Amino acid sequence: MKASWTEGAELELYEIGDYIAADNVEAAVAWIERLRARADAVARMPRSGRVVPELDVEDLREVFVGTYRLIYRVIPGGIEVMSVFEGSKQLRVDDER
């Protein structure tokens, strides 16, 4: 099982890293590694995350990593990360990629 990332999710990941790196580069690297590791772990058990409440679509799920929401789609052979963002924000329907 494998975790892949959409282009948009990769961009969000880099934006998170840049934001954190403004204060602490080592912390930014650690957060990016933590987010990627969580996606890899979820890929081994794709249905372990909860269904995204805003959309209520069975194959669109999420897990939290600290305060970040990692939104992913269950696909054959793993998951595709669709979005990653600060958990205090609500997913906009147009964010679904």
SELUM-432220 format. One record per residue: residue number from 1; x negated, y negated, z negated of N, C-alpha, C in turn. Coordinates in steps of 0.2 Angstrom, whole numbers, plus 5000, padded with zeros to 4 digits. Layout:
N
{seq->NUM&n_u->X&n_v->Y&n_w->Z&ca_u->X&ca_v->Y&ca_w->Z&c_u->X&c_v->Y&c_w->Z}
...
END
This chain:
97
{seq->1&n_u->4996&n_v->5006&n_w->5000&ca_u->5000&ca_v->5000&ca_w->5000&c_u->4996&c_v->4994&c_w->5000}
{seq->2&n_u->4998&n_v->4989&n_w->5004&ca_u->4994&ca_v->4983&ca_w->5005&c_u->4998&c_v->4977&c_w->5004}
{seq->3&n_u->4994&n_v->4971&n_w->5002&ca_u->4997&ca_v->4965&ca_w->5001&c_u->4995&c_v->4960&c_w->5007}
{seq->4&n_u->4999&n_v->4958&n_w->5011&ca_u->4997&ca_v->4953&ca_w->5016&c_u->5000&c_v->4946&c_w->5014}
{seq->5&n_u->4998&n_v->4941&n_w->5017&ca_u->5000&ca_v->4934&ca_w->5015&c_u->5002&c_v->4931&c_w->5022}
{seq->6&n_u->5008&n_v->4927&n_w->5022&ca_u->5010&ca_v->4923&ca_w->5027&c_u->5005&c_v->4917&c_w->5028}
{seq->7&n_u->5005&n_v->4914&n_w->5033&ca_u->5000&ca_v->4908&ca_w->5034&c_u->5002&c_v->4902&c_w->5029}
{seq->8&n_u->5009&n_v->4902&n_w->5028&ca_u->5011&ca_v->4897&ca_w->5023&c_u->5009&c_v->4898&c_w->5016}
{seq->9&n_u->5010&n_v->4905&n_w->5014&ca_u->5008&ca_v->4907&ca_w->5008&c_u->5000&c_v->4906&c_w->5006}
{seq->10&n_u->4996&n_v->4907&n_w->5012&ca_u->4989&ca_v->4906&ca_w->5011&c_u->4988&c_v->4899&c_w->5010}
{seq->11&n_u->4991&n_v->4894&n_w->5014&ca_u->4990&ca_v->4887&ca_w->5013&c_u->4992&c_v->4885&c_w->5006}
{seq->12&n_u->4998&n_v->4887&n_w->5003&ca_u->5000&ca_v->4886&ca_w->4996&c_u->4994&c_v->4888&c_w->4991}
{seq->13&n_u->4992&n_v->4894&n_w->4992&ca_u->4986&ca_v->4897&ca_w->4988&c_u->4980&c_v->4892&c_w->4988}
{seq->14&n_u->4978&n_v->4890&n_w->4994&ca_u->4973&ca_v->4885&ca_w->4994&c_u->4974&c_v->4878&c_w->4991}
{seq->15&n_u->4980&n_v->4876&n_w->4992&ca_u->4982&ca_v->4870&ca_w->4989&c_u->4982&c_v->4870&c_w->4981}
{seq->16&n_u->4984&n_v->4876&n_w->4978&ca_u->4984&ca_v->4877&ca_w->4971&c_u->4976&c_v->4877&c_w->4969}
{seq->17&n_u->4972&n_v->4880&n_w->4973&ca_u->4965&ca_v->4881&ca_w->4971&c_u->4962&c_v->4874&c_w->4971}
{seq->18&n_u->4964&n_v->4870&n_w->4976&ca_u->4961&ca_v->4863&ca_w->4977&c_u->4963&c_v->4859&c_w->4971}
{seq->19&n_u->4970&n_v->4859&n_w->4969&ca_u->4972&ca_v->4855&ca_w->4964&c_u->4969&c_v->4857&c_w->4957}
{seq->20&n_u->4968&n_v->4863&n_w->4956&ca_u->4965&ca_v->4866&ca_w->4950&c_u->4957&c_v->4864&c_w->4950}
{seq->21&n_u->4954&n_v->4864&n_w->4956&ca_u->4947&ca_v->4863&ca_w->4957&c_u->4945&c_v->4856&c_w->4955}
{seq->22&n_u->4950&n_v->4851&n_w->4956&ca_u->4949&ca_v->4844&ca_w->4954&c_u->4947&c_v->4843&c_w->4947}
{seq->23&n_u->4949&n_v->4848&n_w->4943&ca_u->4947&ca_v->4847&ca_w->4936&c_u->4941&c_v->4853&c_w->4934}
{seq->24&n_u->4942&n_v->4859&n_w->4937&ca_u->4938&ca_v->4864&ca_w->4935&c_u->4937&c_v->4869&c_w->4941}
{seq->25&n_u->4931&n_v->4869&n_w->4944&ca_u->4931&ca_v->4874&ca_w->4950&c_u->4931&c_v->4881&c_w->4948}
{seq->26&n_u->4928&n_v->4883&n_w->4942&ca_u->4928&ca_v->4890&ca_w->4940&c_u->4935&c_v->4892&c_w->4938}
{seq->27&n_u->4939&n_v->4888&n_w->4935&ca_u->4946&ca_v->4890&ca_w->4934&c_u->4950&c_v->4891&c_w->4940}
{seq->28&n_u->4948&n_v->4886&n_w->4945&ca_u->4952&ca_v->4887&ca_w->4952&c_u->4950&c_v->4894&c_w->4955}
{seq->29&n_u->4944&n_v->4896&n_w->4955&ca_u->4942&ca_v->4902&ca_w->4958&c_u->4946&c_v->4908&c_w->4954}
{seq->30&n_u->4946&n_v->4907&n_w->4947&ca_u->4949&ca_v->4913&ca_w->4943&c_u->4956&c_v->4913&c_w->4945}
{seq->31&n_u->4960&n_v->4907&n_w->4945&ca_u->4967&ca_v->4908&ca_w->4947&c_u->4968&c_v->4911&c_w->4954}
{seq->32&n_u->4964&n_v->4909&n_w->4958&ca_u->4966&ca_v->4912&ca_w->4965&c_u->4964&c_v->4919&c_w->4965}
{seq->33&n_u->4959&n_v->4921&n_w->4962&ca_u->4958&ca_v->4929&ca_w->4961&c_u->4964&c_v->4932&c_w->4957}
{seq->34&n_u->4966&n_v->4929&n_w->4952&ca_u->4972&ca_v->4932&ca_w->4948&c_u->4978&c_v->4932&c_w->4952}
{seq->35&n_u->4980&n_v->4927&n_w->4956&ca_u->4985&ca_v->4928&ca_w->4960&c_u->4985&c_v->4933&c_w->4966}
{seq->36&n_u->4979&n_v->4933&n_w->4969&ca_u->4978&ca_v->4939&ca_w->4974&c_u->4978&c_v->4946&c_w->4971}
{seq->37&n_u->4975&n_v->4946&n_w->4965&ca_u->4975&ca_v->4953&ca_w->4961&c_u->4982&c_v->4955&c_w->4960}
{seq->38&n_u->4986&n_v->4950&n_w->4957&ca_u->4993&ca_v->4952&ca_w->4956&c_u->4997&c_v->4954&c_w->4962}
{seq->39&n_u->4996&n_v->4951&n_w->4968&ca_u->4999&ca_v->4953&ca_w->4974&c_u->4997&c_v->4960&c_w->4976}
{seq->40&n_u->4991&n_v->4962&n_w->4975&ca_u->4988&ca_v->4968&ca_w->4976&c_u->4991&c_v->4973&c_w->4972}
{seq->41&n_u->4992&n_v->4972&n_w->4966&ca_u->4995&ca_v->4976&ca_w->4961&c_u->5003&c_v->4977&c_w->4962}
{seq->42&n_u->5006&n_v->4972&n_w->4964&ca_u->5013&ca_v->4973&ca_w->4966&c_u->5014&c_v->4977&c_w->4972}
{seq->43&n_u->5009&n_v->4977&n_w->4977&ca_u->5010&ca_v->4980&ca_w->4983&c_u->5010&c_v->4988&c_w->4982}
{seq->44&n_u->5007&n_v->4990&n_w->4976&ca_u->5007&ca_v->4997&ca_w->4975&c_u->5014&c_v->4999&c_w->4972}
{seq->45&n_u->5018&n_v->4994&n_w->4969&ca_u->5025&ca_v->4996&ca_w->4966&c_u->5029&c_v->4990&c_w->4969}
{seq->46&n_u->5031&n_v->4989&n_w->4975&ca_u->5034&ca_v->4983&ca_w->4978&c_u->5041&c_v->4982&c_w->4975}
{seq->47&n_u->5045&n_v->4986&n_w->4972&ca_u->5051&ca_v->4985&ca_w->4969&c_u->5051&c_v->4983&c_w->4962}
{seq->48&n_u->5045&n_v->4982&n_w->4959&ca_u->5044&ca_v->4981&ca_w->4952&c_u->5046&c_v->4974&c_w->4951}
{seq->49&n_u->5045&n_v->4969&n_w->4956&ca_u->5047&ca_v->4962&ca_w->4954&c_u->5055&c_v->4962&c_w->4955}
{seq->50&n_u->5057&n_v->4956&n_w->4952&ca_u->5065&ca_v->4955&ca_w->4952&c_u->5067&c_v->4952&c_w->4959}
{seq->51&n_u->5073&n_v->4953&n_w->4960&ca_u->5076&ca_v->4950&ca_w->4966&c_u->5076&c_v->4942&c_w->4965}
{seq->52&n_u->5074&n_v->4938&n_w->4970&ca_u->5074&ca_v->4931&ca_w->4970&c_u->5081&c_v->4928&c_w->4968}
{seq->53&n_u->5082&n_v->4925&n_w->4963&ca_u->5089&ca_v->4924&ca_w->4961&c_u->5092&c_v->4919&c_w->4966}
{seq->54&n_u->5089&n_v->4914&n_w->4968&ca_u->5091&ca_v->4909&ca_w->4973&c_u->5094&c_v->4912&c_w->4979}
{seq->55&n_u->5091&n_v->4918&n_w->4981&ca_u->5093&ca_v->4921&ca_w->4988&c_u->5097&c_v->4927&c_w->4987}
{seq->56&n_u->5096&n_v->4931&n_w->4982&ca_u->5099&ca_v->4938&ca_w->4981&c_u->5099&c_v->4942&c_w->4987}
{seq->57&n_u->5093&n_v->4943&n_w->4989&ca_u->5091&ca_v->4948&ca_w->4995&c_u->5087&c_v->4953&c_w->4992}
{seq->58&n_u->5089&n_v->4959&n_w->4993&ca_u->5086&ca_v->4965&ca_w->4990&c_u->5079&c_v->4966&c_w->4991}
{seq->59&n_u->5076&n_v->4964&n_w->4997&ca_u->5069&ca_v->4965&ca_w->4999&c_u->5065&c_v->4959&c_w->4998}
{seq->60&n_u->5068&n_v->4954&n_w->4995&ca_u->5064&ca_v->4947&ca_w->4994&c_u->5064&c_v->4947&c_w->4986}
{seq->61&n_u->5058&n_v->4948&n_w->4984&ca_u->5057&ca_v->4948&ca_w->4976&c_u->5052&c_v->4943&c_w->4974}
{seq->62&n_u->5051&n_v->4943&n_w->4967&ca_u->5046&ca_v->4939&ca_w->4964&c_u->5043&c_v->4941&c_w->4958}
{seq->63&n_u->5037&n_v->4939&n_w->4957&ca_u->5034&ca_v->4940&ca_w->4950&c_u->5031&c_v->4934&c_w->4948}
{seq->64&n_u->5030&n_v->4933&n_w->4941&ca_u->5027&ca_v->4927&ca_w->4939&c_u->5020&c_v->4929&c_w->4937}
{seq->65&n_u->5015&n_v->4924&n_w->4938&ca_u->5008&ca_v->4925&ca_w->4936&c_u->5007&c_v->4918&c_w->4933}
{seq->66&n_u->5007&n_v->4919&n_w->4926&ca_u->5006&ca_v->4913&ca_w->4922&c_u->5012&c_v->4909&c_w->4923}
{seq->67&n_u->5011&n_v->4903&n_w->4926&ca_u->5017&ca_v->4898&ca_w->4927&c_u->5019&c_v->4898&c_w->4935}
{seq->68&n_u->5016&n_v->4902&n_w->4939&ca_u->5017&ca_v->4902&ca_w->4946&c_u->5022&c_v->4908&c_w->4948}
{seq->69&n_u->5026&n_v->4906&n_w->4953&ca_u->5030&ca_v->4911&ca_w->4956&c_u->5027&c_v->4914&c_w->4962}
{seq->70&n_u->5027&n_v->4920&n_w->4963&ca_u->5024&ca_v->4924&ca_w->4969&c_u->5030&c_v->4927&c_w->4972}
{seq->71&n_u->5032&n_v->4924&n_w->4978&ca_u->5038&ca_v->4927&ca_w->4981&c_u->5036&c_v->4931&c_w->4987}
{seq->72&n_u->5038&n_v->4937&n_w->4987&ca_u->5036&ca_v->4942&ca_w->4992&c_u->5042&c_v->4946&c_w->4995}
{seq->73&n_u->5041&n_v->4948&n_w->5001&ca_u->5045&ca_v->4953&ca_w->5005&c_u->5043&c_v->4960&c_w->5005}
{seq->74&n_u->5047&n_v->4965&n_w->5003&ca_u->5045&ca_v->4972&ca_w->5004&c_u->5045&c_v->4974&c_w->5011}
{seq->75&n_u->5039&n_v->4976&n_w->5013&ca_u->5039&ca_v->4979&ca_w->5020&c_u->5036&c_v->4986&c_w->5020}
{seq->76&n_u->5037&n_v->4989&n_w->5026&ca_u->5034&ca_v->4996&ca_w->5026&c_u->5026&c_v->4996&c_w->5024}
{seq->77&n_u->5024&n_v->5000&n_w->5020&ca_u->5017&ca_v->5000&ca_w->5018&c_u->5014&c_v->4995&c_w->5013}
{seq->78&n_u->5019&n_v->4991&n_w->5010&ca_u->5017&ca_v->4986&ca_w->5005&c_u->5021&c_v->4980&c_w->5005}
{seq->79&n_u->5018&n_v->4974&n_w->5004&ca_u->5022&ca_v->4968&ca_w->5003&c_u->5019&c_v->4962&c_w->5008}
{seq->80&n_u->5023&n_v->4957&n_w->5009&ca_u->5021&ca_v->4951&ca_w->5013&c_u->5022&c_v->4945&c_w->5008}
{seq->81&n_u->5017&n_v->4942&n_w->5005&ca_u->5018&ca_v->4936&ca_w->5001&c_u->5021&c_v->4931&c_w->5005}
{seq->82&n_u->5027&n_v->4928&n_w->5003&ca_u->5030&ca_v->4923&ca_w->5007&c_u->5028&c_v->4916&c_w->5005}
{seq->83&n_u->5028&n_v->4915&n_w->4998&ca_u->5026&ca_v->4909&ca_w->4995&c_u->5024&c_v->4910&c_w->4988}
{seq->84&n_u->5020&n_v->4905&n_w->4986&ca_u->5017&ca_v->4905&ca_w->4979&c_u->5017&c_v->4897&c_w->4977}
{seq->85&n_u->5021&n_v->4896&n_w->4971&ca_u->5021&ca_v->4889&ca_w->4969&c_u->5023&c_v->4889&c_w->4961}
{seq->86&n_u->5022&n_v->4883&n_w->4959&ca_u->5023&ca_v->4882&ca_w->4951&c_u->5030&c_v->4884&c_w->4950}
{seq->87&n_u->5031&n_v->4888&n_w->4944&ca_u->5037&ca_v->4891&ca_w->4942&c_u->5042&c_v->4886&c_w->4940}
{seq->88&n_u->5041&n_v->4880&n_w->4938&ca_u->5046&ca_v->4876&ca_w->4936&c_u->5050&c_v->4873&c_w->4942}
{seq->89&n_u->5047&n_v->4874&n_w->4948&ca_u->5051&ca_v->4872&ca_w->4954&c_u->5056&c_v->4878&c_w->4956}
{seq->90&n_u->5061&n_v->4876&n_w->4960&ca_u->5066&ca_v->4881&ca_w->4962&c_u->5064&c_v->4882&c_w->4970}
{seq->91&n_u->5065&n_v->4888&n_w->4972&ca_u->5064&ca_v->4889&ca_w->4979&c_u->5069&c_v->4886&c_w->4983}
{seq->92&n_u->5067&n_v->4882&n_w->4988&ca_u->5072&ca_v->4879&ca_w->4993&c_u->5073&c_v->4885&c_w->4998}
{seq->93&n_u->5079&n_v->4885&n_w->5001&ca_u->5081&ca_v->4890&ca_w->5006&c_u->5077&c_v->4889&c_w->5012}
{seq->94&n_u->5075&n_v->4883&n_w->5014&ca_u->5071&ca_v->4883&ca_w->5020&c_u->5064&c_v->4885&c_w->5018}
{seq->95&n_u->5062&n_v->4886&n_w->5012&ca_u->5055&ca_v->4889&ca_w->5011&c_u->5054&c_v->4896&c_w->5013}
{seq->96&n_u->5060&n_v->4900&n_w->5014&ca_u->5059&ca_v->4907&ca_w->5015&c_u->5056&c_v->4907&c_w->5022}
{seq->97&n_u->5050&n_v->4911&n_w->5023&ca_u->5047&ca_v->4911&ca_w->5029&c_u->5048&c_v->4918&c_w->5032}
END
